[in-house]
Amino acid sequence: MGELSEDLERCLCECSCDEAAAARARCSCEEGRVRETKRVLLGERRRLLDELHASQRGIDAIDHMLHRVSCECGTRGARVPDGEDAPRAGAGDGEDADE
């Protein structure tokens, strides 16, 4: 089990797992304590998922604000009389060209 336990510890270190948890997983694996090894792995997986979900919430919030800025800031002062087409977004209205 030497190679497996080394790979296990390396994997956890690459996932920014703390060294104590990685060492605990390695020892458990070397001693054949499968349940303990899996418990450490599942705990780290849960931690990474929590971080992922927090990042996704941040991305969603930024996307929402981008949409609001486009809708609310892009229409200020751009009143168009009935029957006329509104100017296209980005066509000389001061918006950044990288949209």
Phi and psi in radians as a Rosetta constraint file:
Dihedral C 1 N 2 CA 2 C 2 CIRCULARHARMONIC -1.020 0.35
Dihedral N 2 CA 2 C 2 N 3 CIRCULARHARMONIC -0.816 0.35
Dihedral C 2 N 3 CA 3 C 3 CIRCULARHARMONIC -1.166 0.35
Dihedral N 3 CA 3 C 3 N 4 CIRCULARHARMONIC -0.722 0.35
Dihedral C 3 N 4 CA 4 C 4 CIRCULARHARMONIC -1.080 0.35
Dihedral N 4 CA 4 C 4 N 5 CIRCULARHARMONIC -0.806 0.35
Dihedral C 4 N 5 CA 5 C 5 CIRCULARHARMONIC -1.169 0.35
Dihedral N 5 CA 5 C 5 N 6 CIRCULARHARMONIC -0.615 0.35
Dihedral C 5 N 6 CA 6 C 6 CIRCULARHARMONIC -1.173 0.35
Dihedral N 6 CA 6 C 6 N 7 CIRCULARHARMONIC -0.750 0.35
Dihedral C 6 N 7 CA 7 C 7 CIRCULARHARMONIC -1.110 0.35
Dihedral N 7 CA 7 C 7 N 8 CIRCULARHARMONIC -0.676 0.35
Dihedral C 7 N 8 CA 8 C 8 CIRCULARHARMONIC -1.073 0.35
Dihedral N 8 CA 8 C 8 N 9 CIRCULARHARMONIC -0.845 0.35
Dihedral C 8 N 9 CA 9 C 9 CIRCULARHARMONIC -1.127 0.35
Dihedral N 9 CA 9 C 9 N 10 CIRCULARHARMONIC -0.735 0.35
Dihedral C 9 N 10 CA 10 C 10 CIRCULARHARMONIC -1.086 0.35
Dihedral N 10 CA 10 C 10 N 11 CIRCULARHARMONIC -0.767 0.35
Dihedral C 10 N 11 CA 11 C 11 CIRCULARHARMONIC -1.023 0.35
Dihedral N 11 CA 11 C 11 N 12 CIRCULARHARMONIC -0.834 0.35
Dihedral C 11 N 12 CA 12 C 12 CIRCULARHARMONIC -1.147 0.35
Dihedral N 12 CA 12 C 12 N 13 CIRCULARHARMONIC -0.676 0.35
Dihedral C 12 N 13 CA 13 C 13 CIRCULARHARMONIC -1.127 0.35
Dihedral N 13 CA 13 C 13 N 14 CIRCULARHARMONIC -0.692 0.35
Dihedral C 13 N 14 CA 14 C 14 CIRCULARHARMONIC -1.169 0.35
Dihedral N 14 CA 14 C 14 N 15 CIRCULARHARMONIC -0.385 0.35
Dihedral C 14 N 15 CA 15 C 15 CIRCULARHARMONIC -1.612 0.35
Dihedral N 15 CA 15 C 15 N 16 CIRCULARHARMONIC 0.254 0.35
Dihedral C 15 N 16 CA 16 C 16 CIRCULARHARMONIC 1.102 0.35
Dihedral N 16 CA 16 C 16 N 17 CIRCULARHARMONIC 0.531 0.35
Dihedral C 16 N 17 CA 17 C 17 CIRCULARHARMONIC -1.315 0.35
Dihedral N 17 CA 17 C 17 N 18 CIRCULARHARMONIC 2.567 0.35
Dihedral C 17 N 18 CA 18 C 18 CIRCULARHARMONIC -1.209 0.35
Dihedral N 18 CA 18 C 18 N 19 CIRCULARHARMONIC 2.648 0.35
Dihedral C 18 N 19 CA 19 C 19 CIRCULARHARMONIC -1.079 0.35
Dihedral N 19 CA 19 C 19 N 20 CIRCULARHARMONIC -0.603 0.35
Dihedral C 19 N 20 CA 20 C 20 CIRCULARHARMONIC -1.114 0.35
Dihedral N 20 CA 20 C 20 N 21 CIRCULARHARMONIC -0.758 0.35
Dihedral C 20 N 21 CA 21 C 21 CIRCULARHARMONIC -1.167 0.35
Dihedral N 21 CA 21 C 21 N 22 CIRCULARHARMONIC -0.695 0.35
Dihedral C 21 N 22 CA 22 C 22 CIRCULARHARMONIC -1.106 0.35
Dihedral N 22 CA 22 C 22 N 23 CIRCULARHARMONIC -0.733 0.35
Dihedral C 22 N 23 CA 23 C 23 CIRCULARHARMONIC -1.167 0.35
Dihedral N 23 CA 23 C 23 N 24 CIRCULARHARMONIC -0.677 0.35
Dihedral C 23 N 24 CA 24 C 24 CIRCULARHARMONIC -1.098 0.35
Dihedral N 24 CA 24 C 24 N 25 CIRCULARHARMONIC -0.730 0.35
Dihedral C 24 N 25 CA 25 C 25 CIRCULARHARMONIC -1.130 0.35
Dihedral N 25 CA 25 C 25 N 26 CIRCULARHARMONIC -0.732 0.35
Dihedral C 25 N 26 CA 26 C 26 CIRCULARHARMONIC -1.099 0.35
Dihedral N 26 CA 26 C 26 N 27 CIRCULARHARMONIC -0.827 0.35
Dihedral C 26 N 27 CA 27 C 27 CIRCULARHARMONIC -1.065 0.35
Dihedral N 27 CA 27 C 27 N 28 CIRCULARHARMONIC -0.767 0.35
Dihedral C 27 N 28 CA 28 C 28 CIRCULARHARMONIC -1.047 0.35
Dihedral N 28 CA 28 C 28 N 29 CIRCULARHARMONIC -0.741 0.35
Dihedral C 28 N 29 CA 29 C 29 CIRCULARHARMONIC -1.138 0.35
Dihedral N 29 CA 29 C 29 N 30 CIRCULARHARMONIC -0.798 0.35
Dihedral C 29 N 30 CA 30 C 30 CIRCULARHARMONIC -1.084 0.35
Dihedral N 30 CA 30 C 30 N 31 CIRCULARHARMONIC -0.573 0.35
Dihedral C 30 N 31 CA 31 C 31 CIRCULARHARMONIC -1.535 0.35
Dihedral N 31 CA 31 C 31 N 32 CIRCULARHARMONIC 0.028 0.35
Dihedral C 31 N 32 CA 32 C 32 CIRCULARHARMONIC 1.365 0.35
Dihedral N 32 CA 32 C 32 N 33 CIRCULARHARMONIC 0.275 0.35
Dihedral C 32 N 33 CA 33 C 33 CIRCULARHARMONIC -1.542 0.35
Dihedral N 33 CA 33 C 33 N 34 CIRCULARHARMONIC 1.468 0.35
Dihedral C 33 N 34 CA 34 C 34 CIRCULARHARMONIC -1.096 0.35
Dihedral N 34 CA 34 C 34 N 35 CIRCULARHARMONIC -0.776 0.35
Dihedral C 34 N 35 CA 35 C 35 CIRCULARHARMONIC -1.004 0.35
Dihedral N 35 CA 35 C 35 N 36 CIRCULARHARMONIC -0.822 0.35
Dihedral C 35 N 36 CA 36 C 36 CIRCULARHARMONIC -1.120 0.35
Dihedral N 36 CA 36 C 36 N 37 CIRCULARHARMONIC -0.730 0.35
Dihedral C 36 N 37 CA 37 C 37 CIRCULARHARMONIC -1.071 0.35
Dihedral N 37 CA 37 C 37 N 38 CIRCULARHARMONIC -0.808 0.35
Dihedral C 37 N 38 CA 38 C 38 CIRCULARHARMONIC -1.150 0.35
Dihedral N 38 CA 38 C 38 N 39 CIRCULARHARMONIC -0.607 0.35
Dihedral C 38 N 39 CA 39 C 39 CIRCULARHARMONIC -1.096 0.35
Dihedral N 39 CA 39 C 39 N 40 CIRCULARHARMONIC -0.751 0.35
Dihedral C 39 N 40 CA 40 C 40 CIRCULARHARMONIC -1.130 0.35
Dihedral N 40 CA 40 C 40 N 41 CIRCULARHARMONIC -0.803 0.35
Dihedral C 40 N 41 CA 41 C 41 CIRCULARHARMONIC -1.052 0.35
Dihedral N 41 CA 41 C 41 N 42 CIRCULARHARMONIC -0.780 0.35
Dihedral C 41 N 42 CA 42 C 42 CIRCULARHARMONIC -1.160 0.35
Dihedral N 42 CA 42 C 42 N 43 CIRCULARHARMONIC -0.626 0.35
Dihedral C 42 N 43 CA 43 C 43 CIRCULARHARMONIC -1.096 0.35
Dihedral N 43 CA 43 C 43 N 44 CIRCULARHARMONIC -0.750 0.35
Dihedral C 43 N 44 CA 44 C 44 CIRCULARHARMONIC -1.215 0.35
Dihedral N 44 CA 44 C 44 N 45 CIRCULARHARMONIC -0.628 0.35
Dihedral C 44 N 45 CA 45 C 45 CIRCULARHARMONIC -1.084 0.35
Dihedral N 45 CA 45 C 45 N 46 CIRCULARHARMONIC -0.764 0.35
Dihedral C 45 N 46 CA 46 C 46 CIRCULARHARMONIC -1.072 0.35
Dihedral N 46 CA 46 C 46 N 47 CIRCULARHARMONIC -0.741 0.35
Dihedral C 46 N 47 CA 47 C 47 CIRCULARHARMONIC -1.078 0.35
Dihedral N 47 CA 47 C 47 N 48 CIRCULARHARMONIC -0.781 0.35
Dihedral C 47 N 48 CA 48 C 48 CIRCULARHARMONIC -1.131 0.35
Dihedral N 48 CA 48 C 48 N 49 CIRCULARHARMONIC -0.681 0.35
Dihedral C 48 N 49 CA 49 C 49 CIRCULARHARMONIC -1.130 0.35
Dihedral N 49 CA 49 C 49 N 50 CIRCULARHARMONIC -0.698 0.35
Dihedral C 49 N 50 CA 50 C 50 CIRCULARHARMONIC -1.058 0.35
Dihedral N 50 CA 50 C 50 N 51 CIRCULARHARMONIC -0.740 0.35
Dihedral C 50 N 51 CA 51 C 51 CIRCULARHARMONIC -1.123 0.35
Dihedral N 51 CA 51 C 51 N 52 CIRCULARHARMONIC -0.730 0.35
Dihedral C 51 N 52 CA 52 C 52 CIRCULARHARMONIC -1.065 0.35
Dihedral N 52 CA 52 C 52 N 53 CIRCULARHARMONIC -0.800 0.35
Dihedral C 52 N 53 CA 53 C 53 CIRCULARHARMONIC -1.133 0.35
Dihedral N 53 CA 53 C 53 N 54 CIRCULARHARMONIC -0.673 0.35
Dihedral C 53 N 54 CA 54 C 54 CIRCULARHARMONIC -1.109 0.35
Dihedral N 54 CA 54 C 54 N 55 CIRCULARHARMONIC -0.743 0.35
Dihedral C 54 N 55 CA 55 C 55 CIRCULARHARMONIC -1.111 0.35
Dihedral N 55 CA 55 C 55 N 56 CIRCULARHARMONIC -0.707 0.35
Dihedral C 55 N 56 CA 56 C 56 CIRCULARHARMONIC -1.120 0.35
Dihedral N 56 CA 56 C 56 N 57 CIRCULARHARMONIC -0.695 0.35
Dihedral C 56 N 57 CA 57 C 57 CIRCULARHARMONIC -1.070 0.35
Dihedral N 57 CA 57 C 57 N 58 CIRCULARHARMONIC -0.701 0.35
Dihedral C 57 N 58 CA 58 C 58 CIRCULARHARMONIC -1.114 0.35
Dihedral N 58 CA 58 C 58 N 59 CIRCULARHARMONIC -0.756 0.35
Dihedral C 58 N 59 CA 59 C 59 CIRCULARHARMONIC -1.091 0.35
Dihedral N 59 CA 59 C 59 N 60 CIRCULARHARMONIC -0.765 0.35
Dihedral C 59 N 60 CA 60 C 60 CIRCULARHARMONIC -1.066 0.35
Dihedral N 60 CA 60 C 60 N 61 CIRCULARHARMONIC -0.729 0.35
Dihedral C 60 N 61 CA 61 C 61 CIRCULARHARMONIC -1.122 0.35
Dihedral N 61 CA 61 C 61 N 62 CIRCULARHARMONIC -0.737 0.35
Dihedral C 61 N 62 CA 62 C 62 CIRCULARHARMONIC -1.139 0.35
Dihedral N 62 CA 62 C 62 N 63 CIRCULARHARMONIC -0.738 0.35
Dihedral C 62 N 63 CA 63 C 63 CIRCULARHARMONIC -1.048 0.35
Dihedral N 63 CA 63 C 63 N 64 CIRCULARHARMONIC -0.724 0.35
Dihedral C 63 N 64 CA 64 C 64 CIRCULARHARMONIC -1.074 0.35
Dihedral N 64 CA 64 C 64 N 65 CIRCULARHARMONIC -0.783 0.35
Dihedral C 64 N 65 CA 65 C 65 CIRCULARHARMONIC -1.160 0.35
Dihedral N 65 CA 65 C 65 N 66 CIRCULARHARMONIC -0.667 0.35
Dihedral C 65 N 66 CA 66 C 66 CIRCULARHARMONIC -1.028 0.35
Dihedral N 66 CA 66 C 66 N 67 CIRCULARHARMONIC -0.746 0.35
Dihedral C 66 N 67 CA 67 C 67 CIRCULARHARMONIC -1.118 0.35
Dihedral N 67 CA 67 C 67 N 68 CIRCULARHARMONIC -0.802 0.35
Dihedral C 67 N 68 CA 68 C 68 CIRCULARHARMONIC -1.082 0.35
Dihedral N 68 CA 68 C 68 N 69 CIRCULARHARMONIC -0.744 0.35
Dihedral C 68 N 69 CA 69 C 69 CIRCULARHARMONIC -1.070 0.35
Dihedral N 69 CA 69 C 69 N 70 CIRCULARHARMONIC -0.761 0.35
Dihedral C 69 N 70 CA 70 C 70 CIRCULARHARMONIC -1.084 0.35
Dihedral N 70 CA 70 C 70 N 71 CIRCULARHARMONIC -0.722 0.35
Dihedral C 70 N 71 CA 71 C 71 CIRCULARHARMONIC -1.345 0.35
Dihedral N 71 CA 71 C 71 N 72 CIRCULARHARMONIC -0.820 0.35
Dihedral C 71 N 72 CA 72 C 72 CIRCULARHARMONIC -1.485 0.35
Dihedral N 72 CA 72 C 72 N 73 CIRCULARHARMONIC -0.727 0.35
Dihedral C 72 N 73 CA 73 C 73 CIRCULARHARMONIC -1.435 0.35
Dihedral N 73 CA 73 C 73 N 74 CIRCULARHARMONIC -0.521 0.35
Dihedral C 73 N 74 CA 74 C 74 CIRCULARHARMONIC -1.304 0.35
Dihedral N 74 CA 74 C 74 N 75 CIRCULARHARMONIC -0.288 0.35
Dihedral C 74 N 75 CA 75 C 75 CIRCULARHARMONIC -1.793 0.35
Dihedral N 75 CA 75 C 75 N 76 CIRCULARHARMONIC -0.101 0.35
Dihedral C 75 N 76 CA 76 C 76 CIRCULARHARMONIC -1.164 0.35
Dihedral N 76 CA 76 C 76 N 77 CIRCULARHARMONIC 2.284 0.35
Dihedral C 76 N 77 CA 77 C 77 CIRCULARHARMONIC 1.256 0.35
Dihedral N 77 CA 77 C 77 N 78 CIRCULARHARMONIC 0.130 0.35
Dihedral C 77 N 78 CA 78 C 78 CIRCULARHARMONIC -1.951 0.35
Dihedral N 78 CA 78 C 78 N 79 CIRCULARHARMONIC 0.740 0.35
Dihedral C 78 N 79 CA 79 C 79 CIRCULARHARMONIC -1.153 0.35
Dihedral N 79 CA 79 C 79 N 80 CIRCULARHARMONIC 2.311 0.35
Dihedral C 79 N 80 CA 80 C 80 CIRCULARHARMONIC -2.057 0.35
Dihedral N 80 CA 80 C 80 N 81 CIRCULARHARMONIC 2.248 0.35
Dihedral C 80 N 81 CA 81 C 81 CIRCULARHARMONIC -1.018 0.35
Dihedral N 81 CA 81 C 81 N 82 CIRCULARHARMONIC 2.648 0.35
Dihedral C 81 N 82 CA 82 C 82 CIRCULARHARMONIC -0.952 0.35
Dihedral N 82 CA 82 C 82 N 83 CIRCULARHARMONIC 2.439 0.35
Dihedral C 82 N 83 CA 83 C 83 CIRCULARHARMONIC 1.561 0.35
Dihedral N 83 CA 83 C 83 N 84 CIRCULARHARMONIC -0.176 0.35
Dihedral C 83 N 84 CA 84 C 84 CIRCULARHARMONIC -1.812 0.35
Dihedral N 84 CA 84 C 84 N 85 CIRCULARHARMONIC 2.630 0.35
Dihedral C 84 N 85 CA 85 C 85 CIRCULARHARMONIC -1.347 0.35
Dihedral N 85 CA 85 C 85 N 86 CIRCULARHARMONIC 2.496 0.35
Dihedral C 85 N 86 CA 86 C 86 CIRCULARHARMONIC -1.298 0.35
Dihedral N 86 CA 86 C 86 N 87 CIRCULARHARMONIC 2.571 0.35
Dihedral C 86 N 87 CA 87 C 87 CIRCULARHARMONIC -1.095 0.35
Dihedral N 87 CA 87 C 87 N 88 CIRCULARHARMONIC 2.585 0.35
Dihedral C 87 N 88 CA 88 C 88 CIRCULARHARMONIC -1.180 0.35
Dihedral N 88 CA 88 C 88 N 89 CIRCULARHARMONIC 2.522 0.35
Dihedral C 88 N 89 CA 89 C 89 CIRCULARHARMONIC -1.110 0.35
Dihedral N 89 CA 89 C 89 N 90 CIRCULARHARMONIC 2.383 0.35
Dihedral C 89 N 90 CA 90 C 90 CIRCULARHARMONIC 1.502 0.35
Dihedral N 90 CA 90 C 90 N 91 CIRCULARHARMONIC -0.105 0.35
Dihedral C 90 N 91 CA 91 C 91 CIRCULARHARMONIC -1.632 0.35
Dihedral N 91 CA 91 C 91 N 92 CIRCULARHARMONIC 1.317 0.35
Dihedral C 91 N 92 CA 92 C 92 CIRCULARHARMONIC 1.352 0.35
Dihedral N 92 CA 92 C 92 N 93 CIRCULARHARMONIC 0.331 0.35
Dihedral C 92 N 93 CA 93 C 93 CIRCULARHARMONIC -1.768 0.35
Dihedral N 93 CA 93 C 93 N 94 CIRCULARHARMONIC 0.270 0.35
Dihedral C 93 N 94 CA 94 C 94 CIRCULARHARMONIC 1.506 0.35
Dihedral N 94 CA 94 C 94 N 95 CIRCULARHARMONIC 0.040 0.35
Dihedral C 94 N 95 CA 95 C 95 CIRCULARHARMONIC -1.336 0.35
Dihedral N 95 CA 95 C 95 N 96 CIRCULARHARMONIC 2.700 0.35
Dihedral C 95 N 96 CA 96 C 96 CIRCULARHARMONIC -1.117 0.35
Dihedral N 96 CA 96 C 96 N 97 CIRCULARHARMONIC 2.528 0.35
Dihedral C 96 N 97 CA 97 C 97 CIRCULARHARMONIC -1.328 0.35
Dihedral N 97 CA 97 C 97 N 98 CIRCULARHARMONIC -0.168 0.35
Dihedral C 97 N 98 CA 98 C 98 CIRCULARHARMONIC -1.563 0.35
Dihedral N 98 CA 98 C 98 N 99 CIRCULARHARMONIC 0.260 0.35
